């Protein structure tokens, strides 16, 4: 089907996403389950680190202080390494979910192997790094610049993963797509932000549904914003 002539239709994206999630829930939930496990492990590691810091409070002898420094340093280093590994695994899983969603918009069948056979992976990673750095400094500067970055570049990762252009081309295409449909783009970002927040603060358990669903929803909206057909 083709996007409506009246512009991007959020209702159509929701309906399509529900239908495709129901037809492909096994592979999509399996992918999202990895992110849930990572979220739980992250919480456990932070709890262990906090416990190590608490043990070092109060009046300590010189030897006890030295032992605490070594223990906390070990916890911190171990947590940093594990966090970096988790971040990489999370990126691979998210790429897999988005790739599976984009395949469905083309009428193709997603597979669990999409996790380790991503196309345009490094283009996606580079765009994501630039996106998050700009949004981070924008939020620090005055919050609104960060939100503006999130708004104009909300489809840049989909562009990068779908067609594999460079960072500048991906960001530029997202900017043009969003500014051509400003109001709908605001609602799309708001829906995505709410879904992400609910998923994060529920330890990712709700994410078993919301993460793959939003991948489907955003992929459909990406096709609409880009004036491309979507397989029914």
N, C-alpha and C positions, 0 to 999 in steps of 0.2 A: 504494500500500500504506500501511497505518497502522502507527505504532510499536507494538511489542509491549506487551502489558498489564503485563509485568514491569518496565517502565522502559526508558530509552534503551539501545540495543543497539549497542555499538561494532563488533561483527562485521558486523552488517547494514550499517552505514555504510561499512565498508571494502569489502564486496562490491559495494555500489551504486556507490561511487566508482570502483572498478576498471572496472566495466562501462561507466559513463558516460564515463570518460576514454578507453576504447578506442573508443567510438562517436563521440567529438567531439574526438579528440586534435589534429587539425590546427588548429582555431581556438584551442584552449586553449594548445597549445605556442607558437603564433604570439604570443599575448599574453605568455606567460612569457618568450619570447625577448627582448622589449624590456627586461625587468628584468635579464636576463643582460648585455645590452649596457651598461646603466647601471652595473651593478656593475663591469664591466671598465674603463669610462671613469673611474669614481671612483678605482679603483686607480691608473690611469695618471696622473691629475691629482695624486694624493697623492705619487707617486714623483717627479714633476717638482718639486713644492713642496719635498720633502725634499732633492732635489739642489741647489736654489737655496739652501737653508739651509746645506748642507755647504760650498758654495763660499765662504761668508762666515766660515768658521772660521779661526783662526790670527791672526798679526799682520798687521794691515791699516793702510794709510795712511788719512788722514782722507778723501781722495777715494774710495778703494776702499770704505771703510765706508759712505759716503753712497750710493754706487752699489748696494751690497748691500742697504741699507735700502730703497731705491727698488725694486729688483728683487724682493726678498722681499715687500714690500708689494703690488706688482703681482700677484705670484703668489697671495698670500692673498686679495686682492679678487676676482681672476678665479675662483679656486677657490670662494669663497663664493657668487658669482653662479651659477656652473655647478651647485654643490651644491644651491642652492635650486630651480633649474630641474629638476634631476634628481629632487629630492624631490617636486615637483609632478607630474612625469610618472609617477613611481613610484606615487604615490597614485591617479592616474587609471587606471593599468594594474591595480593591485590591486582598485580598485572594479570595473573591467570584469570581472576574473576572478571576483570574488564575485558580481557581478550575473549573469554567465553561469551560475554554479553554482546560484544561487537559481532561475533560470529553468528549469533542468533538474529541480529538485525539484518544479516546477509542471507539468512535462510540456511546456515550451516549448523551442524550438530556440535555442541561443546563436549569436551572430554577432560577427564582429570589430568591427562598428560599435558594439557595446556599450561599447567604450572611450570613444567620444565622444558617446554618447547615454545617460549614466547617469541613473538616477532617484534622487532624494533624495541627490544628491552632497554638498551642503553640510551636510545633517544628519549624514552620515557623517563629513565632515571635522571638524565641531565635536565630535562624540563622540570621534573619534580623538585630537584635541588634548587634551581633558580626560583621556582614558584615559592617554595617555603622560605627561602632566605629573604626574598622581597616582602613576603607577607609578614614575616617575623619582625623585620626592621620597620615595616609600615605600622604595625600594631604598637611597637615600642614608641615610635615617633608621636602618634596621636590617635591610635586605634582605627580611625576612619581610613587613613591611607592603606592599612592592612586589609580592611574589608573591601576597599575598592580594588585592590590587587586580586583578592579572592573572587570578586565579581567578574572582572574583565577577563581573567585567565582560567575560569572554572572548567573550560573544555580543552585546555591546552594539552593535558595528559592524554585525552582521548584522541586528539589530533595526532600527537606523537606516536601513539601505539597503533593507530589505525593506518596511517600512511607513511610514517617514518621521516618527516622532514626535520630540519635542524631546530634548535631552540628558538631562534628568532622567528622562523616561519610558523612554528606551532603556537607561540604566544600571539603573534600577529593575527593568525587566522581566528583564534579564540576571541580576540578583541573585536574583530570585524563582525563575527557572528553575534556576540553579545550586544554590541552597540546598535545593531540593526533591530534588536528585539529587547529593548531595555527592561520594560516592565516584566515580561515573562522570565527574563534572565534573573531578575531579583527574586521572584517566587521560586524559581528552580534552585537557586543557591540557598534560600531559606529552608526549603524542604530538605535539601541535602544536609544542611547544618544541623537541623533538628534530629534527623535520623542518626547522624554520626554521634551527636551528643548523647542521645538515649542509649545507643549501642555501647559507647565507651563507659558510661557510668553504671551499666548493668553487668560489668565484667565481660562484656562481649557476648553474653548468652543470647540477648535479644538480637545480636548481630548475626546469629545463624540464619535469621530471616532478613533483617534490614540491610546487611552488607551486600548479599547477592541481589536483593531486590533493588537497591539503589544503583548497583552496577547496571542492571537492566534499564531502570528508569532513566539514568543519565545517558546511557547509550542511545536510547530512543530519542531523547531530547537533543542529543548531539546530531543525530541524523536529521531531525527536523530543522534545527538551526542551520544546518549545512545544506538544506534543500535536497536531501538524498532519500531514495525510497527505503522503506523498512519492510522486511519480509513478514508476512502475517502468520 
